[in-house]
Each structure stands twice: as structure tokens, then as C-alpha cells.
Amino acid sequence: MPVNKGLLSIVENNPNFSNQALENAVNEIINVDEDDGYLWIKSQFDLQTAIDDNTVLTTSQKNDMKETINSAHPHLNIGGFLKDIIRHTASIVDASIMPLAIDGTQTETFLGILQNIDAVQSLIPQLYGGTSSEKSRSVNDHVGTLNNIFITTKDSSAPVFTRLKDTMTYLRDRGRILGGSNNFPISSAQHRYYNTQLITLMTTFVPDSTDFQQTLDNAVGLVTDSLAVIATRMGEEGFTQQITDLIAIRDEINVQVSLEKSNLLGLPDYLDTLSEYLSYAGLAGDRDLASVIANTAQDTNWQTYFRDYEVNRSYLNPVYATDTDDRTEAIDQVLADSGLPDVTDPKDFDKVANKAGRDSRINSANFDRLTSEQVIVRSCVQLGIPTANRTIDSLSGALLRNMNKHDRDLIVQKFDLNEDADTLS
């Protein structure tokens, strides 16, 4: 049941879910660029925003522009991939990332996404025995970007956004030290200029006009070419570590966003599949239905599971379940609870003989016609216990030890069968 403290306050207020926390973190990185020509993040970000907001360009034209700009040096298109993260997280919050219904409407909600993720967290351990993380289906594998995965870490390593901010701060400061006449700051200012020129150009486009395509392509080409110049100048200035860091940062962000997109797009079908498997497994308790499934399934694993279900279920007993690898104490307790060993004195030949008569390994036919000593000797013969040149006391002791060990072995077998039936395979 939910915690009552504060429950009324959330019921009476709208949560206003948004990706604002991520946007704030992105803005901290953008603000490293003071828009003075020594960095290019802000102009890239503004360009992406202008492309998104333009009402004349088609979706295809917008995508072509973004892909062209991003194609040459994606690790340097920092404003671009930061804008992508904002787009991505916004599409989760408003659920537009999810597939549309058959009639073309969006029926999914943010709550529905979270509920489906929660269901997966419960079903994976039930069906696979491992954690959702092992299947790349943890909460953060679906919505980690909204859960501050780029802003915080669980260990001492620096978060992705911190590393990105530090790297760009270093490049800005080095650019200022090198001075405005150095090729690296010049290339940065040039790229910033072409970004702003393209932004201005897009404001001149008129609806239903196709005359601007060549001009647009040329402007995009200047943006792309100038970004390539930055890459060259960074190499000339020895920014090898910064280049390596930016590539790693962009790759880490790209892998996370791609994983989330893939997981979320496939979430409904994945959840349906897991639920379906669990539903089939739930039918195994009905002997007739289990038989139908075993007889119609073409996969041998399904046939085995449903045909052997009754037998395996009979092996399950909480008495034989242990949490440790050392089962000695648990086995001793079950033996004691079962009244075993029930015979401890090998010199009590009558009790030893009676126990032999109850041993499933021994054929006790006509034992009622024999003396206890004769039963002991015959039982030893059947169990392969040497009898030559041995006294009845020795034989009785050997037989009793054998039978008591067998009692223990049967209990151990029940522990084994319970563990085997209870282990996912």
C-alpha cells in the first residue's frame, strides 16, 4: 500500500512532468560557450532549434540537413547531439516516441510507459532468473536519460556531462590563450558565423517555394566544411586527448539514447511476449491443458516442460529449500524430524532385521520365516556387503550403517530434486 504522508498533496497537484532537469544540465554546457567566437556549441544548438522550428522546410529536408551536418565529424557537432538528447527525452515524457495505434492516434502515455517498464522489471526475474540489467532492460536502459544518467554516477568517475563541460571549457580557455589570430580560434569563429548565416537564411524561405534548395545546400555545405576545419585545427594544436574524449563522450551518449529508443519502441511487444510465456506456464498446473500444449508444441523444450511438469512439481517442497551451499544442518534437521535414524543399536538384531524388511532395496519375501540373524545375513548378501568370515555382530553393524546411510541419501536426493525443479533452466 502507498505511504499516506504526502499522498493527498500529490493528488491535489499536477506533476507537470518534463525533461527540465536535463535541459538545465544541457544549458550549463551551452553556457560554457560565451558566444564570442571561441566555441561553437551555442550556434550549433541554435541552428538545430531553427531547423526544428522552421515551418517551410519539409521533414525530409530537415532530416537531410541534420544528417549532412552530422556526417563528417559527429563528435564535434556538440550542439547537435545535445539537441538530440532534449528531443529524445521530450518524446518520452509526451509519449510521442511510442508507436501510433492502428487508427493513427497516440494512445500511449508517460504513465503507461513507466507501468510497462515496471512490469518488465518483475517478469524478467520470474522467467529468466536474472536481473533486468542482465537483459539490458533495467529502468535506466529505458529512461536513463530522464533519470540523470548523464549527470550523476554511482562511483567516483565523472558523469558524462561533467566530462563534456570540462573538455569544452578547456578548449575555450586554450583558444583564448592562443589568441584571435591563431587558426583554431579562427576556425571556431568561422563555423559559428556559418551557423548563424544558415539560421538567418532559413527565415527568408517562403512557403510553396522550391527556389531555395540550391542556396540551402550551399549554406549547409559551408557549415559542414567549417566543422571539418575545426577538426583539422584541433589536430594541429595537439588537442589529441580532447578529440579522444569528445569521441568517447558522443559514443557513450549515442549508445544510451539508441538503447532507450530500441527498448521503448519494442516495449509493448516485449512485454506481451513475456506475459504470454508466463500465461502459458500458468496453464501447466492443469494436467489436461499441459497435455494439449505438450502435444501441439513443436519445440522439444516446450514438450519437456509441460510433460514433466507434474513430476517436477511433486519434487518442490519448502522443507528441502536452503539458502546456503552447505546443506548439512538442514539435512540433519529433516532426518531428525523424520525420526531418523530410527535404529541405532546394531546389537538389537530384531530392530535391524525389521528395518531391513522396510528397505526398498531389499527383497523381503519369506523374511517372516527367517530368524533376525538370517534376515541380516540375507540382506547383506542382497546389498553386496561381504559376509565371509564375519560375525553376526559385524554384519549387523555393517548392514545398519548401510541402511542409515541410505536413509540420508534419500533425503539428500529430495534436496537435489527440489533444487533442480526450482532452478530456472
C-alpha positions as CSV (number, residue, x, y, z in Angstrom):
1,M,0.0,0.0,0.0
2,P,1.2,3.6,-0.7
3,V,2.7,5.8,2.0
4,N,-0.1,8.1,3.1
5,K,2.2,11.0,4.1
6,G,2.1,13.5,1.2
7,L,-0.3,11.4,-0.8
8,L,-3.1,14.0,-0.6
9,S,-0.7,16.7,-1.8
10,I,0.3,14.8,-4.9
11,V,-3.4,14.1,-5.6
12,E,-4.3,17.8,-5.4
13,N,-1.4,19.0,-7.6
14,N,-0.3,18.4,-11.2
15,P,3.2,16.9,-11.5
16,N,3.9,18.8,-14.8
17,F,6.4,16.1,-15.9
18,S,9.1,17.5,-18.1
19,N,12.7,17.0,-19.1
20,Q,13.7,20.3,-17.4
21,A,16.4,18.8,-15.3
22,L,18.2,17.5,-18.4
23,E,17.6,20.8,-20.2
24,N,19.2,22.6,-17.2
25,A,22.2,20.4,-17.4
26,V,22.5,20.9,-21.2
27,N,22.3,24.7,-20.7
28,E,25.2,24.5,-18.3
29,I,27.3,23.0,-21.1
30,I,26.0,25.5,-23.7
31,N,26.8,28.4,-21.4
32,V,30.5,27.4,-21.5
33,D,30.2,29.0,-25.0
34,E,30.0,32.7,-24.2
35,D,29.1,33.4,-27.9
36,D,32.3,35.3,-28.5
37,G,33.7,33.1,-31.3
38,Y,35.9,30.9,-29.2
39,L,33.5,28.0,-29.1
40,W,30.7,26.8,-31.4
41,I,28.3,24.9,-29.2
42,K,25.6,27.6,-28.9
43,S,25.5,28.4,-32.6
44,Q,25.1,24.7,-33.3
45,F,22.3,24.3,-30.8
46,D,20.6,27.4,-32.1
47,L,20.8,26.1,-35.6
48,Q,19.2,22.8,-34.6
49,T,16.4,24.7,-32.9
50,A,15.9,26.9,-36.0
51,I,15.7,23.8,-38.2
52,D,13.1,22.2,-35.9
53,D,11.0,25.4,-35.7
54,N,11.1,26.2,-39.4
55,T,7.6,25.9,-40.9
56,V,8.6,25.9,-44.6
57,L,11.1,23.1,-44.7
58,T,9.7,19.6,-45.0
59,T,10.5,16.9,-42.5
60,S,12.7,15.2,-45.2
61,Q,14.6,18.4,-45.8
62,K,15.2,18.9,-42.1
63,N,16.4,15.4,-41.6
64,D,18.7,15.7,-44.7
65,M,20.2,18.9,-43.2
66,K,20.9,17.3,-39.8
67,E,22.4,14.2,-41.3
68,T,24.7,16.2,-43.6
69,I,25.9,18.4,-40.8
70,N,26.4,15.4,-38.5
71,S,28.1,13.2,-41.1
72,A,31.6,14.5,-41.1
73,H,32.6,14.9,-37.5
74,P,29.7,13.9,-35.3
75,H,31.8,14.2,-32.1
76,L,32.3,18.0,-32.9
77,N,28.6,18.6,-33.6
78,I,28.1,19.1,-29.8
79,G,25.1,21.4,-30.1
80,G,23.6,18.8,-32.4
81,F,23.8,15.8,-30.2
82,L,22.8,17.9,-27.1
83,K,19.6,19.0,-29.0
84,D,19.0,15.3,-29.9
85,I,19.0,14.3,-26.3
86,I,16.4,17.0,-25.5
87,R,14.3,15.9,-28.4
88,H,14.6,12.3,-27.2
89,T,13.7,12.9,-23.6
90,A,10.8,15.2,-24.6
91,S,9.4,12.4,-26.8
92,I,9.4,10.1,-23.8
93,V,7.6,12.5,-21.5
94,D,4.9,13.2,-24.0
95,A,4.9,9.5,-25.2
96,S,5.3,10.5,-28.8
97,I,8.3,8.1,-29.1
98,M,5.9,5.2,-28.9
99,P,4.3,3.6,-32.0
100,L,0.9,5.0,-33.0
101,A,-2.3,3.0,-32.8
102,I,-3.8,1.4,-35.9
103,D,-6.0,4.4,-36.5
104,G,-3.0,6.7,-36.3
105,T,-3.7,8.2,-32.9
106,Q,-1.3,8.3,-30.0
107,T,-2.8,6.3,-27.2
108,E,0.3,5.7,-25.0
109,T,1.1,7.9,-22.1
110,F,4.1,8.6,-19.9
111,L,2.4,6.7,-17.1
112,G,1.8,3.8,-19.4
113,I,5.4,3.7,-20.4
114,L,6.5,3.7,-16.7
115,Q,4.0,0.9,-15.9
116,N,5.2,-1.2,-18.7
117,I,8.8,-0.8,-17.6
118,D,7.8,-1.7,-14.1
119,A,6.1,-4.9,-15.4
120,V,9.2,-5.9,-17.2
121,Q,11.3,-5.5,-14.0
122,S,9.0,-8.1,-12.4
123,L,8.7,-10.5,-15.3
124,I,12.4,-10.9,-16.2
125,P,13.5,-12.3,-12.8
126,Q,10.4,-14.7,-12.9
127,L,11.1,-16.0,-16.4
128,Y,14.9,-15.7,-16.7
129,G,16.1,-15.9,-13.1
130,G,18.5,-12.9,-13.6
131,T,18.1,-9.2,-13.3
132,S,16.6,-6.9,-15.8
133,S,20.1,-5.3,-16.2
134,E,21.5,-8.5,-17.4
135,K,18.9,-8.4,-20.3
136,S,19.6,-4.6,-20.9
137,R,16.1,-3.9,-19.7
138,S,16.6,-2.1,-16.5
139,V,14.8,1.2,-15.7
140,N,17.8,3.1,-16.9
141,D,18.0,1.1,-20.0
142,H,14.6,2.6,-20.9
143,V,14.6,6.1,-19.4
144,G,18.1,6.6,-18.0
145,T,18.4,10.0,-19.8
146,L,15.5,11.2,-17.7
147,N,16.9,9.6,-14.6
148,N,20.1,11.8,-14.7
149,I,22.3,9.1,-16.0
150,F,24.4,11.7,-17.8
151,I,24.5,14.0,-14.8
152,T,25.4,11.6,-11.9
153,T,27.3,8.4,-11.4
154,K,27.2,5.7,-8.8
155,D,31.0,5.6,-8.5
156,S,33.8,8.1,-8.3
157,S,34.0,8.6,-12.1
158,A,32.9,11.9,-13.6
159,P,29.5,12.0,-15.2
160,V,29.3,12.3,-19.0
161,F,28.0,15.9,-18.9
162,T,30.7,16.9,-16.5
163,R,33.4,15.5,-18.7
164,L,31.9,17.3,-21.7
165,K,31.7,20.6,-19.9
166,D,35.3,20.3,-18.7
167,T,36.5,19.4,-22.2
168,M,34.8,22.3,-23.8
169,T,35.9,24.7,-21.0
170,Y,39.5,23.6,-21.7
171,L,39.1,24.2,-25.4
172,R,37.6,27.6,-24.9
173,D,40.3,28.7,-22.5
174,R,43.1,27.4,-24.7
175,G,41.6,29.2,-27.6
176,R,41.7,32.5,-25.7
177,I,45.3,31.9,-24.8
178,L,46.2,31.1,-28.4
179,G,44.6,34.4,-29.4
180,G,42.2,35.5,-32.1
181,S,44.9,35.3,-34.8
182,N,45.5,31.6,-34.2
183,N,44.0,29.1,-36.7
184,F,42.0,27.2,-34.0
185,P,40.0,30.2,-32.7
186,I,39.6,31.4,-36.3
187,S,38.1,28.1,-37.3
188,S,35.7,28.2,-34.3
189,A,34.6,31.7,-35.2
190,Q,34.1,30.8,-38.8
191,H,31.9,27.8,-38.0
192,R,29.9,30.0,-35.7
193,Y,29.5,32.5,-38.5
194,Y,28.2,30.0,-41.0
195,N,25.8,28.5,-38.4
196,T,24.3,31.9,-37.8
197,Q,24.2,32.7,-41.5
198,L,22.2,29.5,-42.1
199,I,19.8,30.4,-39.4
200,T,19.2,33.8,-41.0
201,L,18.8,32.2,-44.4
202,M,16.0,30.0,-43.2
203,T,14.0,32.9,-42.1
204,T,13.8,34.1,-45.7
205,F,12.2,31.0,-47.0
206,V,8.7,31.4,-48.4
207,P,6.0,28.6,-48.3
208,D,5.4,26.7,-51.6
209,S,8.7,27.8,-53.0
210,T,11.4,25.4,-54.2
211,D,13.8,28.1,-55.4
212,F,15.9,28.0,-52.2
213,Q,17.1,24.4,-52.3
214,Q,20.4,25.1,-54.0
215,T,21.1,28.0,-51.8
216,L,20.2,25.9,-48.8
217,D,22.5,23.1,-49.9
218,N,25.4,25.6,-50.3
219,A,24.8,27.0,-46.9
220,V,24.7,23.6,-45.3
221,G,27.9,22.7,-47.1
222,L,29.7,25.7,-45.6
223,V,28.6,24.7,-42.1
224,T,29.9,21.1,-42.7
225,D,33.1,22.2,-44.3
226,S,33.9,24.7,-41.5
227,L,33.3,22.0,-38.9
228,A,35.9,19.9,-40.7
229,V,38.3,22.8,-40.5
230,I,37.9,22.8,-36.7
231,A,38.8,19.1,-36.6
232,T,42.0,19.9,-38.6
233,R,43.0,22.8,-36.4
234,M,42.4,20.8,-33.3
235,G,44.8,18.2,-34.6
236,E,47.4,20.9,-35.5
237,E,47.2,22.4,-32.0
238,G,47.8,18.9,-30.4
239,F,44.3,18.5,-28.8
240,T,44.6,14.8,-29.2
241,Q,43.2,14.0,-25.8
242,Q,40.3,16.3,-26.2
243,I,39.4,14.7,-29.5
244,T,39.6,11.3,-28.0
245,D,37.4,12.4,-25.1
246,L,34.8,14.0,-27.3
247,I,34.6,10.9,-29.4
248,A,34.1,8.7,-26.3
249,I,31.5,11.1,-24.8
250,R,29.5,11.3,-28.0
251,D,29.6,7.5,-28.4
252,E,28.5,7.0,-24.8
253,I,25.6,9.3,-25.3
254,N,24.7,7.8,-28.6
255,V,24.7,4.2,-27.2
256,Q,22.5,5.2,-24.3
257,V,20.0,7.1,-26.5
258,S,19.9,4.3,-29.1
259,L,19.4,1.7,-26.4
260,E,16.5,3.6,-24.9
261,K,14.9,4.2,-28.3
262,S,15.1,0.5,-29.2
263,N,13.8,-0.7,-25.8
264,L,10.9,1.8,-25.8
265,L,9.8,1.1,-29.3
266,G,9.8,-2.6,-28.7
267,L,8.5,-2.4,-25.1
268,P,4.8,-3.3,-25.9
269,D,5.7,-6.3,-27.9
270,Y,8.4,-7.4,-25.4
271,L,6.0,-7.1,-22.5
272,D,3.3,-9.0,-24.4
273,T,5.8,-11.8,-25.1
274,L,6.9,-12.1,-21.5
275,S,3.3,-12.0,-20.3
276,E,2.4,-14.7,-22.9
277,Y,5.1,-17.0,-21.7
278,L,4.1,-16.6,-18.1
279,S,0.4,-17.2,-19.0
280,Y,1.4,-20.5,-20.8
281,A,3.4,-21.6,-17.8
282,G,0.4,-20.9,-15.6
283,L,-1.6,-23.4,-17.5
284,A,0.8,-26.2,-16.8
285,G,-0.9,-26.9,-13.4
286,D,-3.9,-28.3,-15.3
287,R,-2.9,-31.8,-16.4
288,D,-5.2,-31.9,-19.4
289,L,-4.2,-28.4,-20.7
290,A,-0.5,-29.3,-20.1
291,S,-1.0,-32.3,-22.2
292,V,-2.6,-30.3,-25.0
293,I,0.3,-27.8,-25.0
294,A,2.9,-30.6,-25.0
295,N,1.2,-32.4,-27.8
296,T,0.8,-29.4,-30.0
297,A,4.1,-27.6,-29.4
298,Q,6.8,-28.5,-31.9
299,D,9.7,-27.3,-29.8
300,T,11.2,-30.1,-27.6
301,N,11.8,-27.7,-24.7
302,W,8.1,-26.9,-24.5
303,Q,7.2,-30.5,-24.8
304,T,9.6,-31.5,-21.9
305,Y,8.4,-28.7,-19.6
306,F,4.7,-29.4,-19.9
307,R,5.0,-33.2,-19.9
308,D,7.3,-33.3,-16.9
309,Y,5.5,-30.5,-15.0
310,E,3.5,-32.7,-12.6
311,V,6.6,-34.8,-11.7
312,N,8.8,-31.8,-11.2
313,R,6.1,-30.0,-9.1
314,S,5.9,-33.0,-6.9
315,Y,9.6,-32.5,-6.0
316,L,9.0,-29.0,-4.8
317,N,8.9,-28.8,-1.0
318,P,9.9,-25.8,1.1
319,V,11.3,-28.2,3.7
320,Y,14.1,-29.0,1.2
321,A,14.9,-25.4,0.2
322,T,18.1,-23.9,1.6
323,D,19.8,-20.5,1.2
324,T,23.3,-21.8,1.6
325,D,25.6,-24.2,-0.3
326,D,26.2,-26.1,2.9
327,R,23.1,-28.2,3.4
328,T,24.4,-30.4,6.2
329,E,22.5,-28.7,9.0
330,A,19.3,-28.7,7.0
331,I,19.6,-32.4,6.1
332,D,20.3,-33.3,9.7
333,Q,17.2,-31.4,10.8
334,V,15.0,-33.2,8.2
335,L,16.4,-36.6,9.3
336,A,15.6,-35.7,12.9
337,D,12.1,-34.5,12.1
338,S,11.5,-37.8,10.2
339,G,12.6,-39.8,13.2
340,L,15.8,-41.0,11.6
341,P,18.0,-42.8,12.3
342,D,15.2,-45.0,13.7
343,V,17.7,-47.8,14.7
344,T,21.0,-47.0,16.3
345,D,22.0,-50.2,18.2
346,P,23.5,-52.8,15.8
347,K,23.2,-55.4,18.6
348,D,19.4,-55.1,18.6
349,F,19.1,-57.7,15.8
350,D,15.3,-57.7,15.8
351,K,15.2,-53.9,15.1
352,V,17.9,-54.2,12.5
353,A,16.1,-57.1,10.8
354,N,12.8,-55.1,10.9
355,K,14.5,-52.1,9.3
356,A,15.9,-54.3,6.6
357,G,12.4,-55.5,5.8
358,R,11.3,-51.9,5.2
359,D,14.3,-51.1,3.0
360,S,13.1,-50.7,-0.7
361,R,16.3,-52.1,-2.0
362,I,15.9,-55.4,-0.2
363,N,13.6,-58.2,-1.4
364,S,11.9,-59.2,1.9
365,A,10.0,-62.2,0.5
366,N,9.8,-65.0,3.1
367,F,11.6,-62.9,5.7
368,D,8.8,-63.9,8.1
369,R,10.1,-67.5,8.0
370,L,13.6,-66.5,9.0
371,T,15.2,-65.5,12.2
372,S,16.5,-62.0,12.7
373,E,20.1,-63.2,12.3
374,Q,19.2,-64.9,9.0
375,V,17.4,-61.8,7.7
376,I,20.5,-59.8,8.5
377,V,22.8,-62.2,6.6
378,R,20.4,-62.4,3.5
379,S,20.1,-58.6,3.5
380,C,23.8,-58.2,3.5
381,V,24.1,-60.6,0.5
382,Q,21.5,-58.6,-1.4
383,L,23.2,-55.3,-0.7
384,G,26.6,-56.6,-1.7
385,I,28.0,-56.4,1.9
386,P,30.8,-59.1,2.2
387,T,29.7,-61.8,4.7
388,A,32.6,-64.3,4.6
389,N,34.4,-64.9,7.9
390,R,32.3,-62.2,9.7
391,T,30.4,-62.5,12.9
392,I,26.7,-61.6,13.1
393,D,27.7,-58.5,15.2
394,S,29.9,-57.3,12.4
395,L,27.3,-58.0,9.8
396,S,24.6,-56.3,11.7
397,G,26.7,-53.2,12.2
398,A,27.7,-53.0,8.5
399,L,24.0,-53.5,7.5
400,L,22.8,-50.8,9.9
401,R,25.4,-48.3,8.7
402,N,24.4,-49.1,5.1
403,M,20.7,-48.6,5.7
404,N,21.1,-45.4,7.8
405,K,23.3,-44.0,5.0
406,H,20.7,-44.9,2.5
407,D,18.1,-43.0,4.6
408,R,20.3,-40.0,4.5
409,D,20.9,-40.4,0.8
410,L,17.2,-40.4,0.1
411,I,16.8,-37.1,2.0
412,V,19.8,-35.7,0.1
413,Q,18.1,-36.8,-3.2
414,K,14.9,-34.9,-2.2
415,F,17.0,-31.8,-1.6
416,D,18.6,-32.3,-5.0
417,L,15.3,-32.9,-6.8
418,N,13.8,-29.8,-5.1
419,E,16.7,-27.6,-6.1
420,D,16.7,-29.0,-9.6
421,A,12.9,-28.4,-10.0
422,D,13.2,-24.9,-8.6
423,T,16.2,-23.8,-10.7
424,L,15.4,-21.9,-13.9
425,S,16.7,-23.7,-17.0
